[in-house]
């Protein structure tokens, strides 16, 4: 069974001035698809390339905001290379059906 990774990125006003993130890394590693989808927190999700080709990852924007630092967190669900194109498209439909 394929395992999925979810990464995160936090952008603050200061880091945005420099065109970079303040912090980034792994949020979850080697988890099930269900766990990975849950990590997207039912936020607005966009695929990296749809509808041009099958997606390689999905990003949930504005998962959380730190009102003290102004940092905004986004999370990305990365699909394993072993996933076929048709499975990638099924996952895209699944994420859309979840209302994520």
N, C-alpha and C positions, 0 to 999 in steps of 0.2 A: 504494500500500500504506500503510495507517495506521501511524503512529508512536506509541509509547507513552512515558509518563514515569513514573519511580519517584521518590517523595520519601522523605525520612527524617525521623525525629524522635527526639531523645535526651532522655529525662527523667531527671533526677538527684533524689535525695532532697530537695535544697534547692529545685529548681524545682517539684517536686511540692507542696511546702508552700505555694507561691504559686499553684498550680493552672495551671501553664504548663510548657512544654518549655524545656530549657536551650538547645537548638539544633535548628533545622529547616532544610530546604532540599531541593534536587534532588540525588538520588543518581545518576540517569541521565536523560538527555533525548533524545527523538526516536530511540528504539531499537526494534528488532523485538519482537514479542510474546515470542519465545523468550528474548531477552536480558532482557526485563522479568521474565518468570517466574523465570529463573535468579537474579535479584537478590533474590528472596524467600527464598532460602537454605533451602528445604525446611522452613520453620517452620510453625507453626499459622497458617492464613490464614482471615480472616473477610471476607465481603462487607459493604458498607455498609448493605444493606437486605434481603437475601434472607430469606425467600422472598416478601416483600411485593411487590416489583417487580424489574425487571432492575437489576443492580448498575451503579454508576458507578465504583467503585474497590474494591480488595481490600487488606487490611492484614495483614501478617505481623508478629506481636507477638514481642518478645524475640528479635530476630535476633542481637543480641550484647549482652554486658554487660561494662562496665569495672569490674573489681573494686576498683580504686583509688578512683574517683569515685562508684561506685554507679550510674553512668549506664546506662540500658537503651535500646537502639535498636529502633525499629519502622520498617518500610518499607511504603509504599503504592504499588500499581500503579494508575495512573489510566487509564481507558479514554477514548479520543478521542470527542468528541461525534459524529463521523461514523459510529461503530459502531452498527448497528441493534440493536434489542432482542433479536432472535433470536441475533445474533452475541455479544451480551453474555452470554446464557445459555449458549451453546456454550463461551465462554471460562471461565465459571464451572465448567462440567463438566470442562473440560480441566485447570484448576488443581486441582480435586478429584482427578482421575485421576492427576495427577503426584504426588499425595501431599504436595503443598506445604502 
